[in-house]
Amino acid sequence: MQLTERAALTSQALAAAPTQLFIGGTWRDSTVGTVFDVHNPSTGDVLARVADAQPDDGIAALEAAADAQQEWAATAPRVRADLLLSVFDRVHELRDKFATLMTLEMGKPLAEGYGEVTYGAEFLRWFAEEAVRINGRYTSSPEGNLRVLTVKRPVGPSLFVTPWNFPLAMATRKIAPALAAGCTTILKPATLTPLTSLALVKVFDEVGIPPGVVNIIPTSSARPVTGPMIQDRRLRKISFTGSTPVGMALMEEAARNVVRTSMELGGCAPFIVFEDADLDLAVAAAHKTKLRNMGEACNAANGFYVHVDLIEEFSRRLAESFDSLVVGNGLDDSTDVGPMISAEQRSSVSDMVCAAREEGADILTGGEAIDGPGFFYRPTVVTNLRADSALINDEIFGPVAPIVPFTTEEEVLGYANNSMMGLSGYVHTGSMDRALRMAERLEVGMIGFNSGTISNAAAPFGGVKHSGLGREGGSEGIEEYLETVYVGFEDPFKTV
């Protein structure tokens, strides 16, 4: 891509993103007029200055959502579905701008930005289809004296707190099922990447979403803004994607007001390669699931457990594949791996690698930051690690692949299940019997067999243990925004 083309694309993408709050159908500044800067992690340059919501703005957004709730819940499911489909179509029409915005504010290569447009938009289409399939049931009680009727109704005004790593998909994955179920929404996007979410809300506005049904309140001070909202009786639901410590704090707050919660928290996915695995497939999958989004993904492979018979060959081939990659600005056509989101995130990853090196680990490739503007770190493969090393047991959230050997199935299950996290796992084996055993015994919410890709709008995404509560996507996803009401009738056929 030529510099003039890149400049034009950047200008057009930034023009597509509003920089104000959107509350009750109106774009507006924060109550005190404050703003915060959004930076490009490839250059450090300021991309935009965005309105910085204050506590009063949060309450105003909740009031708007509460005022719109009754009418939106009464809106015909087909109308709700058609609005979601209109947003789906419009996002695809604007795919160049959305992909570029994500590359600018998050850093991912442009090709991955396009991939997220496809993935993120699919939640809009999937839940448009689910909106018209919300069902209850009618049956007789076991004693025969009652008829049991169950009715599904929307939970109510919902607050979404989304992370910086997938700014389009994390917004659509929450907003789409809520709207399909009949809930009004308030989005608090990540401070580091609010522009993509703002552009998405602009599309909702353009297609005619009623005032108050979708609101967005970017802020640099999340807790002072969301805290009063969570303690307000009008808020009925909070869905959060982010770190486990923050999720735990939000659950504590929500418990005081008994606000329903969905939590998609940290991940520490084991990637297990058994002796009967297809090595070509395993290396390709390891490369893909480790380096997607620069490793800054909750379901990225974290620690690699490789059978002793394959570990030398696997490690060498993975290091060779990492060593061949181009690290650079995501808008450059030649770039394979973009920057990390911030200097702090890069330092965290670097510190973990340095600690492992001091413990005696070997760095097969990478292991260093790249000088210059931007927050770049070379894709890294680490071997000769202790099984209890922090590098393999703590979430890395970066382009580092630590590799540990194992001998038996029981041994590797012990390693993997020792983690307090349980979001996803990856298993490579040629044995269906072993695959079924691992499906039953590996303590995670999602498993990819002989694959490095598991995310799909039609599948339930979520984890166990400290990786969270609830599911997003699939037919399960809309249930997070529905209450079940039971109505009992006397037997209508009873003889008086």
The 8 nearest C-alpha neighbors of each residue, nearest first, counted from 0:
[[1, 331, 332, 4, 5, 2, 330, 3],
 [2, 0, 4, 3, 5, 331, 6, 332],
 [1, 3, 5, 4, 6, 0, 7, 331],
 [2, 4, 6, 5, 1, 7, 0, 8],
 [5, 3, 7, 1, 2, 6, 8, 0],
 [4, 6, 2, 8, 3, 7, 9, 1],
 [7, 5, 9, 3, 4, 8, 2, 10],
 [8, 6, 4, 10, 9, 5, 3, 11],
 [9, 7, 5, 11, 10, 6, 12, 4],
 [10, 8, 6, 12, 7, 11, 5, 13],
 [9, 11, 7, 13, 8, 12, 6, 14],
 [10, 12, 14, 8, 9, 13, 7, 15],
 [13, 11, 96, 9, 15, 14, 10, 100],
 [12, 14, 15, 10, 16, 11, 9, 100],
 [13, 15, 11, 12, 16, 10, 17, 9],
 [16, 14, 12, 13, 198, 11, 17, 96],
 [15, 17, 198, 13, 14, 194, 197, 18],
 [18, 16, 19, 197, 198, 15, 201, 194],
 [17, 19, 49, 50, 16, 48, 20, 197],
 [20, 18, 50, 28, 27, 26, 17, 49],
 [19, 21, 27, 216, 26, 215, 28, 50],
 [20, 22, 26, 215, 214, 25, 27, 24],
 [23, 21, 214, 60, 25, 24, 20, 211],
 [24, 22, 211, 210, 63, 25, 214, 21],
 [23, 25, 210, 22, 211, 21, 26, 209],
 [26, 24, 21, 22, 23, 27, 210, 20],
 [25, 27, 21, 20, 19, 22, 24, 28],
 [28, 26, 20, 19, 25, 21, 29, 22],
 [27, 29, 19, 50, 32, 20, 30, 26],
 [30, 28, 32, 52, 31, 50, 51, 33],
 [29, 31, 32, 28, 56, 53, 55, 52],
 [32, 30, 29, 33, 53, 28, 52, 51],
 [31, 33, 29, 30, 28, 34, 50, 51],
 [32, 34, 51, 31, 50, 29, 35, 52],
 [35, 33, 50, 51, 49, 48, 32, 36],
 [36, 34, 48, 49, 51, 50, 37, 219],
 [35, 37, 48, 47, 45, 38, 49, 34],
 [36, 38, 47, 46, 45, 191, 48, 35],
 [39, 37, 45, 46, 44, 43, 40, 104],
 [38, 40, 104, 43, 44, 41, 103, 42],
 [41, 39, 373, 43, 42, 340, 106, 374],
 [42, 40, 373, 39, 328, 338, 106, 43],
 [43, 41, 373, 372, 44, 40, 39, 374],
 [42, 44, 39, 40, 373, 38, 41, 372],
 [45, 43, 42, 39, 38, 46, 40, 41],
 [44, 46, 38, 37, 47, 36, 39, 43],
 [47, 45, 38, 37, 44, 39, 48, 36],
 [48, 46, 37, 45, 36, 49, 38, 18],
 [47, 49, 36, 35, 34, 37, 18, 50],
 [48, 50, 18, 34, 35, 19, 51, 47],
 [49, 51, 34, 19, 28, 29, 18, 33],
 [50, 52, 218, 34, 33, 29, 35, 217],
 [53, 51, 218, 29, 56, 216, 217, 50],
 [52, 54, 56, 55, 224, 51, 29, 57],
 [55, 53, 224, 57, 56, 223, 58, 52],
 [54, 56, 58, 57, 53, 59, 30, 224],
 [57, 55, 59, 53, 54, 58, 52, 60],
 [56, 58, 60, 54, 59, 55, 224, 61],
 [57, 59, 61, 55, 60, 56, 228, 62],
 [60, 58, 56, 62, 57, 61, 55, 63],
 [61, 59, 63, 57, 22, 58, 62, 56],
 [62, 60, 58, 64, 63, 59, 65, 57],
 [61, 63, 59, 65, 60, 64, 66, 58],
 [62, 64, 211, 23, 60, 66, 61, 65],
 [63, 65, 211, 61, 67, 183, 62, 66],
 [66, 64, 62, 68, 67, 63, 156, 61],
 [65, 67, 63, 64, 68, 62, 211, 69],
 [66, 68, 64, 211, 65, 70, 69, 212],
 [69, 67, 65, 71, 70, 183, 66, 72],
 [70, 68, 72, 71, 67, 73, 66, 65],
 [69, 71, 73, 72, 68, 67, 74, 66],
 [70, 72, 74, 68, 73, 69, 181, 67],
 [73, 71, 181, 69, 70, 74, 68, 182],
 [72, 74, 70, 71, 75, 69, 181, 68],
 [75, 73, 71, 72, 70, 76, 78, 79],
 [74, 76, 78, 77, 73, 79, 72, 71],
 [77, 75, 79, 131, 78, 130, 80, 74],
 [76, 78, 80, 75, 79, 81, 131, 130],
 [79, 77, 81, 75, 80, 76, 82, 74],
 [78, 80, 76, 82, 77, 81, 179, 83],
 [81, 79, 127, 77, 83, 78, 82, 130],
 [80, 82, 84, 78, 83, 79, 77, 85],
 [81, 83, 85, 79, 84, 80, 78, 86],
 [84, 82, 86, 80, 85, 81, 123, 127],
 [83, 85, 87, 81, 86, 82, 124, 88],
 [86, 84, 82, 88, 83, 87, 81, 89],
 [85, 87, 89, 83, 84, 88, 90, 203],
 [88, 86, 84, 90, 85, 120, 89, 123],
 [87, 89, 85, 91, 86, 90, 84, 92],
 [88, 90, 92, 86, 91, 87, 85, 93],
 [91, 89, 93, 87, 92, 88, 94, 86],
 [90, 92, 94, 93, 88, 89, 87, 116],
 [91, 93, 89, 90, 94, 88, 95, 87],
 [94, 92, 90, 91, 96, 95, 97, 89],
 [93, 95, 91, 97, 96, 92, 98, 90],
 [96, 94, 98, 93, 97, 99, 113, 12],
 [95, 97, 12, 99, 94, 93, 98, 100],
 [96, 98, 94, 100, 99, 95, 93, 101],
 [99, 97, 112, 113, 101, 95, 100, 96],
 [98, 100, 102, 96, 101, 97, 103, 95],
 [101, 99, 103, 97, 102, 98, 12, 195],
 [102, 100, 98, 105, 99, 103, 104, 112],
 [101, 103, 106, 107, 99, 100, 105, 104],
 [104, 102, 100, 101, 39, 106, 105, 99],
 [103, 105, 39, 101, 192, 102, 106, 100],
 [104, 106, 101, 102, 103, 107, 340, 192],
 [107, 105, 102, 337, 338, 103, 40, 329],
 [106, 108, 102, 337, 329, 292, 105, 111],
 [329, 109, 107, 111, 110, 337, 102, 330],
 [108, 110, 112, 111, 329, 330, 102, 98],
 [111, 109, 113, 112, 108, 114, 98, 107],
 [112, 110, 114, 113, 109, 108, 115, 107],
 [113, 111, 98, 109, 115, 114, 110, 101],
 [114, 112, 98, 116, 110, 111, 115, 109],
 [115, 113, 111, 117, 112, 116, 118, 110],
 [114, 116, 118, 112, 117, 113, 119, 111],
 [117, 115, 113, 119, 114, 118, 120, 94],
 [116, 118, 114, 115, 120, 119, 121, 113],
 [119, 117, 115, 121, 116, 120, 114, 168],
 [120, 118, 168, 116, 121, 115, 117, 167],
 [119, 121, 123, 122, 117, 87, 118, 116],
 [120, 122, 124, 123, 118, 119, 125, 456],
 [123, 121, 125, 456, 120, 124, 172, 119],
 [124, 122, 121, 175, 120, 83, 126, 87],
 [123, 125, 127, 121, 122, 126, 84, 87],
 [126, 124, 122, 128, 127, 123, 121, 129],
 [125, 127, 129, 128, 176, 123, 124, 175],
 [126, 128, 80, 124, 130, 125, 129, 83],
 [127, 129, 126, 125, 130, 131, 124, 80],
 [128, 130, 126, 132, 131, 127, 125, 133],
 [131, 129, 179, 127, 128, 132, 76, 80],
 [130, 132, 76, 129, 133, 128, 77, 80],
 [133, 131, 129, 130, 134, 128, 76, 474],
 [134, 132, 131, 130, 129, 151, 135, 180],
 [135, 133, 132, 151, 136, 150, 149, 131],
 [134, 136, 150, 149, 151, 133, 137, 148],
 [137, 135, 149, 148, 138, 134, 150, 147],
 [136, 138, 148, 147, 149, 146, 135, 139],
 [139, 137, 147, 146, 140, 136, 148, 145],
 [138, 140, 146, 147, 143, 145, 141, 137],
 [139, 141, 143, 145, 142, 146, 147, 144],
 [142, 140, 143, 139, 144, 145, 138, 146],
 [143, 141, 140, 144, 145, 139, 146, 490],
 [144, 142, 140, 141, 145, 139, 490, 146],
 [143, 145, 490, 142, 489, 140, 146, 139],
 [146, 144, 489, 490, 140, 488, 143, 139],
 [145, 147, 139, 488, 487, 138, 490, 140],
 [146, 148, 487, 138, 137, 139, 486, 145],
 [149, 147, 137, 486, 136, 485, 487, 146],
 [150, 148, 485, 135, 136, 484, 486, 483],
 [149, 151, 135, 484, 483, 485, 152, 148],
 [152, 150, 483, 482, 135, 481, 484, 134],
 [151, 153, 482, 481, 150, 154, 483, 484],
 [154, 152, 481, 181, 155, 180, 182, 480],
 [153, 155, 481, 480, 482, 235, 182, 152],
 [154, 156, 182, 153, 235, 157, 183, 68],
 [157, 155, 183, 234, 235, 182, 184, 64],
 [158, 156, 236, 184, 237, 235, 185, 155],
 [159, 157, 237, 185, 184, 186, 236, 238],
 [158, 160, 186, 238, 237, 187, 239, 185],
 [159, 161, 239, 187, 188, 186, 238, 240],
 [160, 162, 188, 240, 189, 169, 239, 159],
 [163, 161, 189, 241, 164, 240, 188, 166],
 [162, 164, 189, 192, 166, 165, 191, 161],
 [163, 165, 162, 166, 295, 105, 296, 292],
 [166, 164, 168, 167, 169, 163, 162, 115],
 [165, 167, 163, 169, 168, 195, 164, 196],
 [168, 166, 170, 169, 165, 119, 196, 195],
 [169, 167, 119, 171, 170, 165, 172, 166],
 [168, 170, 172, 167, 171, 166, 165, 161],
 [171, 169, 167, 168, 172, 173, 174, 166],
 [170, 172, 174, 168, 173, 175, 169, 119],
 [171, 173, 169, 170, 122, 168, 175, 174],
 [174, 172, 171, 170, 175, 176, 177, 169],
 [173, 175, 171, 177, 176, 170, 172, 178],
 [174, 176, 123, 178, 171, 177, 173, 126],
 [177, 175, 179, 477, 126, 178, 174, 180],
 [178, 176, 182, 180, 174, 179, 175, 480],
 [177, 179, 181, 182, 175, 180, 176, 174],
 [178, 180, 130, 176, 177, 181, 79, 126],
 [181, 179, 177, 178, 153, 182, 176, 480],
 [180, 182, 72, 178, 153, 179, 71, 177],
 [183, 181, 155, 177, 178, 153, 156, 180],
 [182, 184, 212, 156, 64, 68, 157, 213],
 [185, 183, 157, 213, 156, 212, 158, 214],
 [184, 186, 214, 158, 215, 213, 159, 157],
 [187, 185, 215, 159, 188, 158, 214, 216],
 [186, 188, 160, 216, 217, 159, 215, 161],
 [189, 187, 161, 193, 217, 160, 186, 190],
 [188, 190, 163, 162, 191, 192, 193, 161],
 [189, 191, 219, 192, 193, 218, 188, 217],
 [190, 192, 189, 163, 37, 193, 104, 38],
 [193, 191, 163, 189, 104, 190, 194, 105],
 [194, 192, 188, 196, 195, 189, 190, 197],
 [195, 193, 197, 196, 16, 192, 198, 100],
 [194, 196, 198, 197, 193, 166, 100, 167],
 [197, 195, 199, 198, 194, 193, 167, 166],
 [196, 198, 194, 200, 199, 195, 16, 17],
 [197, 199, 16, 201, 195, 196, 200, 15],
 [200, 198, 196, 202, 201, 197, 195, 203],
 [201, 199, 203, 197, 202, 198, 204, 196],
 [200, 202, 198, 204, 199, 203, 205, 197],
 [201, 203, 205, 199, 200, 204, 206, 86],
 [204, 202, 200, 206, 201, 205, 208, 86],
 [203, 205, 201, 202, 207, 208, 206, 200],
 [204, 206, 202, 207, 203, 201, 208, 200],
 [207, 205, 203, 204, 208, 202, 85, 86],
 [208, 206, 204, 205, 209, 203, 82, 210],
 [207, 209, 204, 203, 206, 210, 212, 82],
 [210, 208, 212, 207, 211, 24, 204, 67],
 [211, 209, 24, 23, 212, 208, 67, 213],
 [210, 212, 23, 63, 64, 67, 213, 24],
 [211, 213, 183, 210, 64, 184, 209, 67],
 [212, 214, 184, 211, 185, 183, 215, 200],
 [215, 213, 185, 22, 21, 186, 184, 60],
 [216, 214, 186, 21, 185, 20, 187, 217],
 [215, 217, 187, 20, 52, 186, 218, 21],
 [218, 216, 187, 188, 52, 51, 215, 193],
 [217, 219, 51, 52, 220, 221, 190, 216],
 [218, 220, 190, 221, 51, 35, 217, 52],
 [221, 219, 218, 222, 223, 224, 53, 52],
 [220, 222, 224, 223, 225, 218, 219, 187],
 [221, 223, 225, 224, 226, 220, 227, 54],
 [224, 222, 226, 221, 225, 54, 220, 227],
 [225, 223, 54, 221, 222, 57, 226, 53],
 [224, 226, 228, 222, 227, 223, 221, 229],
 [225, 227, 229, 222, 228, 223, 224, 230],
 [228, 226, 230, 229, 225, 231, 224, 223],
 [227, 229, 225, 231, 226, 230, 58, 57],
 [230, 228, 226, 231, 227, 253, 225, 234],
 [229, 231, 227, 228, 256, 232, 226, 253],
 [230, 232, 228, 233, 229, 234, 227, 256],
 [233, 231, 234, 230, 256, 235, 229, 228],
 [232, 234, 231, 235, 65, 156, 61, 62],
 [235, 233, 156, 232, 231, 236, 157, 229],
 [236, 234, 258, 155, 156, 157, 259, 233],
 [237, 235, 157, 259, 258, 260, 234, 158],
 [238, 236, 158, 260, 157, 159, 259, 261],
 [239, 237, 261, 159, 260, 262, 158, 160],
 [240, 238, 160, 262, 159, 161, 263, 261],
 [239, 241, 263, 161, 264, 162, 262, 160],
 [242, 240, 264, 162, 239, 265, 263, 243],
 [241, 243, 265, 264, 245, 244, 246, 240],
 [242, 244, 246, 264, 265, 245, 247, 465],
 [245, 243, 247, 246, 242, 248, 264, 241],
 [246, 244, 248, 247, 243, 242, 249, 241],
 [247, 245, 243, 249, 248, 244, 250, 242],
 [246, 248, 250, 244, 245, 249, 243, 251],
 [249, 247, 245, 251, 246, 250, 244, 252],
 [248, 250, 252, 246, 251, 247, 253, 245],
 [251, 249, 253, 247, 252, 248, 254, 246],
 [252, 250, 248, 254, 249, 253, 247, 255],
 [253, 251, 249, 250, 254, 255, 248, 229],
 [252, 254, 250, 258, 255, 251, 256, 257],
 [255, 253, 257, 251, 256, 252, 250, 258],
 [254, 256, 253, 252, 257, 251, 230, 258],
 [255, 257, 254, 258, 253, 230, 232, 229],
 [258, 256, 254, 255, 253, 259, 235, 252],
 [259, 257, 253, 235, 256, 236, 254, 260],
 [258, 260, 236, 235, 257, 237, 261, 253],
 [261, 259, 237, 238, 236, 258, 262, 250],
 [260, 262, 238, 469, 468, 239, 237, 263],
 [261, 263, 467, 468, 239, 264, 238, 240],
 [264, 262, 240, 467, 461, 466, 239, 468],
 [263, 265, 466, 243, 241, 467, 242, 240],
 [264, 266, 242, 466, 243, 297, 241, 420],
 [265, 267, 297, 422, 420, 268, 298, 466],
 [268, 266, 394, 301, 420, 269, 393, 265],
 [267, 269, 424, 300, 301, 423, 266, 298],
 [268, 270, 424, 302, 301, 300, 415, 303],
 [269, 271, 425, 303, 300, 426, 304, 424],
 [272, 270, 426, 304, 305, 425, 303, 427],
 [271, 273, 305, 427, 306, 426, 276, 304],
 [274, 272, 306, 428, 276, 275, 427, 305],
 [273, 275, 306, 276, 308, 309, 272, 428],
 [276, 274, 429, 273, 428, 277, 430, 427],
 [277, 275, 428, 427, 429, 273, 274, 278],
 [276, 278, 280, 279, 281, 275, 429, 428],
 [277, 279, 281, 280, 276, 282, 313, 309],
 [280, 278, 282, 281, 277, 283, 284, 276],
 [279, 281, 283, 278, 277, 282, 284, 449],
 [280, 282, 278, 284, 283, 279, 285, 277],
 [283, 281, 285, 284, 279, 280, 317, 278],
 [284, 282, 286, 280, 285, 281, 287, 279],
 [283, 285, 451, 287, 281, 286, 282, 450],
 [286, 284, 282, 288, 287, 283, 289, 281],
 [285, 287, 283, 284, 289, 288, 290, 282],
 [288, 286, 284, 285, 289, 290, 291, 451],
 [287, 289, 451, 299, 285, 291, 300, 286],
 [290, 288, 300, 294, 299, 286, 287, 285],
 [291, 289, 294, 293, 398, 287, 288, 292],
 [290, 292, 293, 294, 288, 287, 289, 299],
 [291, 293, 294, 295, 107, 290, 296, 111],
 [294, 292, 290, 398, 291, 295, 397, 336],
 [293, 295, 397, 290, 398, 289, 292, 396],
 [296, 294, 396, 397, 293, 292, 164, 297],
 [297, 295, 299, 298, 294, 396, 292, 164],
 [296, 298, 266, 299, 265, 295, 396, 267],
 [297, 299, 296, 423, 266, 268, 300, 422],
 [300, 298, 296, 288, 289, 297, 294, 301],
 [301, 299, 268, 289, 270, 288, 269, 302],
 [300, 302, 268, 267, 269, 299, 394, 395],
 [301, 303, 391, 269, 401, 270, 300, 402],
 [304, 302, 402, 270, 401, 269, 271, 403],
 [305, 303, 271, 403, 404, 402, 270, 272],
 [306, 304, 272, 404, 310, 271, 405, 303],
 [305, 307, 405, 273, 308, 404, 274, 309],
 [306, 308, 310, 404, 309, 405, 406, 305],
 [307, 309, 306, 310, 274, 311, 305, 406],
 [310, 308, 307, 306, 312, 311, 313, 274],
 [309, 311, 313, 307, 305, 312, 314, 306],
 [310, 312, 314, 313, 309, 315, 308, 307],
 [311, 313, 315, 314, 310, 309, 316, 317],
 [314, 312, 310, 316, 315, 311, 309, 317],
 [315, 313, 317, 311, 312, 316, 310, 318],
 [316, 314, 318, 312, 313, 317, 311, 319],
 [315, 317, 319, 313, 318, 314, 312, 320],
 [316, 318, 320, 314, 319, 315, 282, 313],
 [319, 317, 321, 315, 316, 320, 380, 364],
 [320, 318, 322, 316, 317, 321, 315, 323],
 [319, 321, 317, 318, 323, 322, 316, 324],
 [322, 320, 318, 319, 323, 324, 378, 317],
 [321, 323, 319, 320, 324, 318, 364, 378],
 [322, 324, 321, 320, 319, 325, 318, 335],
 [325, 323, 322, 321, 335, 326, 320, 336],
 [324, 326, 335, 334, 336, 327, 333, 323],
 [327, 325, 336, 334, 337, 335, 324, 377],
 [326, 328, 337, 334, 329, 336, 325, 338],
 [329, 327, 330, 41, 331, 337, 334, 338],
 [108, 328, 330, 337, 331, 109, 107, 106],
 [329, 331, 328, 109, 108, 332, 102, 5],
 [332, 330, 329, 333, 334, 328, 0, 327],
 [331, 333, 334, 0, 330, 329, 109, 108],
 [332, 334, 331, 335, 325, 327, 329, 326],
 [335, 333, 325, 327, 331, 332, 326, 336],
 [334, 336, 325, 324, 326, 333, 108, 337],
 [337, 335, 326, 334, 293, 325, 327, 108],
 [336, 338, 107, 329, 327, 106, 108, 328],
 [339, 337, 375, 374, 106, 41, 40, 340],
 [338, 340, 374, 341, 375, 345, 344, 293],
 [339, 341, 40, 105, 338, 344, 106, 374],
 [342, 340, 344, 343, 339, 374, 40, 345],
 [341, 343, 345, 344, 374, 346, 340, 339],
 [344, 342, 346, 341, 345, 347, 340, 348],
 [345, 343, 347, 341, 346, 342, 348, 340],
 [344, 346, 342, 348, 347, 343, 339, 349],
 [347, 345, 349, 343, 344, 348, 350, 342],
 [346, 348, 344, 350, 345, 349, 343, 351],
 [349, 347, 351, 345, 346, 350, 395, 397],
 [348, 350, 346, 352, 351, 347, 345, 353],
 [351, 349, 353, 347, 348, 352, 346, 354],
 [352, 350, 354, 348, 349, 353, 390, 355],
 [351, 353, 355, 349, 354, 350, 356, 348],
 [354, 352, 356, 350, 355, 351, 349, 357],
 [355, 353, 357, 351, 356, 352, 350, 358],
 [354, 356, 358, 352, 357, 353, 360, 351],
 [357, 355, 360, 353, 359, 358, 354, 352],
 [356, 358, 354, 359, 355, 353, 360, 352],
 [359, 357, 355, 356, 360, 354, 384, 385],
 [360, 358, 356, 357, 355, 361, 383, 384],
 [359, 361, 356, 383, 384, 355, 382, 358],
 [360, 362, 382, 381, 383, 363, 356, 359],
 [363, 361, 381, 364, 380, 366, 382, 360],
 [364, 362, 380, 381, 361, 318, 365, 382],
 [365, 363, 379, 362, 380, 318, 322, 366],
 [366, 364, 379, 377, 378, 367, 380, 362],
 [365, 367, 379, 377, 362, 364, 352, 368],
 [368, 366, 365, 377, 376, 369, 349, 379],
 [367, 369, 376, 375, 377, 370, 366, 349],
 [368, 370, 375, 376, 367, 371, 377, 374],
 [371, 369, 368, 372, 375, 373, 374, 376],
 [370, 372, 373, 369, 374, 375, 42, 368],
 [373, 371, 42, 43, 41, 374, 370, 40],
 [372, 374, 41, 42, 40, 43, 375, 371],
 [373, 375, 338, 339, 342, 341, 40, 41],
 [376, 374, 338, 369, 339, 368, 373, 377],
 [377, 375, 368, 369, 367, 378, 374, 338],
 [376, 378, 365, 367, 379, 368, 366, 375],
 [379, 377, 398, 365, 321, 399, 376, 380],
 [378, 380, 365, 399, 364, 366, 377, 400],
 [379, 381, 400, 363, 364, 318, 399, 401],
 [380, 382, 401, 362, 361, 363, 402, 400],
 [383, 381, 402, 361, 384, 360, 401, 362],
 [384, 382, 360, 361, 385, 403, 381, 359],
 [385, 383, 360, 382, 403, 386, 388, 402],
 [384, 386, 388, 387, 383, 403, 360, 358],
 [387, 385, 388, 384, 403, 391, 414, 392],
 [386, 388, 385, 389, 392, 391, 384, 390],
 [389, 387, 385, 390, 386, 391, 392, 384],
 [390, 388, 392, 393, 391, 387, 351, 355],
 [391, 389, 388, 392, 393, 351, 355, 401],
 [390, 392, 302, 389, 388, 393, 401, 301],
 [391, 393, 389, 390, 388, 418, 387, 394],
 [394, 392, 389, 390, 391, 395, 267, 301],
 [393, 395, 267, 396, 266, 301, 392, 265],
 [394, 396, 397, 393, 348, 301, 390, 399],
 [397, 395, 295, 294, 394, 296, 398, 297],
 [396, 398, 294, 295, 395, 399, 293, 348],
 [399, 397, 294, 378, 293, 290, 379, 289],
 [398, 400, 379, 397, 378, 380, 401, 395],
 [399, 401, 380, 379, 381, 402, 302, 301],
 [402, 400, 381, 302, 391, 380, 303, 382],
 [403, 401, 303, 382, 304, 381, 302, 400],
 [402, 404, 304, 384, 303, 305, 386, 382],
 [405, 403, 305, 307, 306, 304, 310, 402],
 [404, 406, 306, 307, 305, 411, 407, 304],
 [405, 407, 306, 307, 410, 404, 408, 411],
 [408, 406, 410, 409, 405, 411, 306, 412],
 [407, 409, 411, 410, 412, 406, 405, 273],
 [410, 408, 412, 407, 411, 413, 406, 414],
 [409, 411, 407, 413, 408, 412, 414, 405],
 [410, 412, 414, 413, 408, 409, 405, 415],
 [413, 411, 415, 409, 414, 410, 416, 408],
 [412, 414, 410, 411, 416, 415, 417, 409],
 [415, 413, 411, 412, 417, 416, 410, 386],
 [414, 416, 412, 417, 413, 269, 411, 418],
 [417, 415, 418, 413, 414, 412, 442, 441],
 [416, 418, 414, 415, 413, 419, 412, 420],
 [419, 417, 420, 416, 415, 392, 421, 267],
 [418, 420, 465, 464, 417, 421, 416, 466],
 [421, 419, 465, 466, 418, 266, 464, 267],
 [422, 420, 443, 463, 466, 462, 464, 442],
 [421, 423, 462, 443, 266, 444, 466, 463],
 [424, 422, 445, 268, 443, 446, 444, 298],
 [425, 423, 446, 268, 269, 270, 447, 445],
 [424, 426, 270, 447, 446, 448, 271, 269],
 [427, 425, 271, 448, 270, 449, 272, 447],
 [428, 426, 449, 272, 276, 448, 273, 271],
 [427, 429, 276, 273, 430, 275, 426, 272],
 [428, 430, 276, 275, 431, 427, 277, 433],
 [429, 431, 433, 432, 428, 434, 275, 276],
 [432, 430, 434, 433, 435, 429, 428, 436],
 [433, 431, 435, 430, 434, 436, 437, 429],
 [434, 432, 436, 430, 431, 435, 437, 428],
 [433, 435, 431, 437, 432, 436, 438, 430],
 [434, 436, 438, 432, 433, 437, 431, 439],
 [437, 435, 433, 439, 438, 434, 440, 432],
 [436, 438, 440, 434, 441, 439, 435, 433],
 [439, 437, 435, 436, 440, 441, 434, 446],
 [438, 440, 436, 437, 441, 435, 442, 434],
 [439, 441, 437, 438, 442, 436, 412, 416],
 [442, 440, 437, 443, 438, 439, 416, 412],
 [443, 441, 421, 416, 440, 444, 463, 415],
 [442, 444, 421, 422, 423, 445, 463, 441],
 [443, 445, 462, 422, 463, 461, 423, 421],
 [446, 444, 423, 443, 424, 422, 462, 447],
 [447, 445, 424, 425, 423, 448, 444, 438],
 [446, 448, 425, 450, 453, 426, 424, 449],
 [449, 447, 426, 450, 427, 425, 446, 434],
 [448, 450, 427, 426, 447, 428, 281, 280],
 [451, 449, 448, 447, 452, 284, 425, 427],
 [450, 452, 284, 288, 287, 285, 447, 453],
 [453, 451, 450, 454, 288, 447, 284, 287],
 [452, 454, 447, 455, 451, 446, 450, 445],
 [455, 453, 452, 456, 460, 458, 118, 459],
 [456, 454, 457, 458, 453, 118, 472, 459],
 [455, 457, 472, 122, 458, 473, 121, 125],
 [456, 458, 473, 455, 472, 125, 459, 474],
 [459, 457, 473, 455, 472, 456, 460, 454],
 [460, 458, 472, 473, 470, 471, 475, 461],
 [461, 459, 471, 470, 472, 458, 445, 454],
 [462, 460, 470, 444, 263, 422, 469, 459],
 [461, 463, 422, 444, 466, 421, 467, 443],
 [462, 464, 421, 466, 444, 467, 443, 422],
 [463, 465, 466, 421, 420, 419, 467, 462],
 [466, 464, 420, 467, 419, 463, 243, 421],
 [467, 465, 264, 420, 462, 265, 422, 463],
 [466, 468, 262, 263, 264, 465, 462, 463],
 [467, 469, 262, 261, 263, 462, 463, 470],
 [468, 470, 261, 461, 262, 467, 471, 479],
 [469, 471, 461, 460, 459, 476, 475, 472],
 [470, 472, 476, 460, 459, 461, 172, 473],
 [473, 471, 476, 459, 456, 458, 457, 460],
 [474, 472, 457, 458, 459, 475, 476, 456],
 [473, 475, 476, 477, 472, 457, 129, 459],
 [476, 474, 473, 478, 477, 459, 470, 472],
 [477, 475, 471, 472, 473, 478, 474, 470],
 [476, 478, 176, 479, 480, 475, 474, 180],
 [479, 477, 481, 480, 476, 475, 474, 482],
 [478, 480, 477, 476, 481, 469, 475, 470],
 [481, 479, 478, 154, 477, 177, 153, 180],
 [482, 480, 153, 478, 154, 152, 479, 151],
 [481, 483, 152, 154, 151, 153, 484, 480],
 [482, 484, 151, 150, 149, 485, 481, 152],
 [485, 483, 150, 149, 151, 482, 486, 152],
 [484, 486, 149, 148, 150, 487, 483, 147],
 [485, 487, 148, 149, 147, 484, 488, 150],
 [488, 486, 147, 146, 145, 148, 485, 489],
 [489, 487, 146, 145, 490, 147, 486, 491],
 [488, 490, 145, 491, 144, 146, 487, 493],
 [489, 491, 145, 144, 492, 493, 146, 488],
 [492, 490, 493, 489, 488, 146, 145, 494],
 [493, 491, 490, 494, 489, 495, 144, 143],
 [494, 492, 490, 491, 495, 144, 489, 143],
 [493, 495, 492, 491, 490, 489, 144, 143],
 [494, 493, 492, 491, 490, 489, 144, 145]]
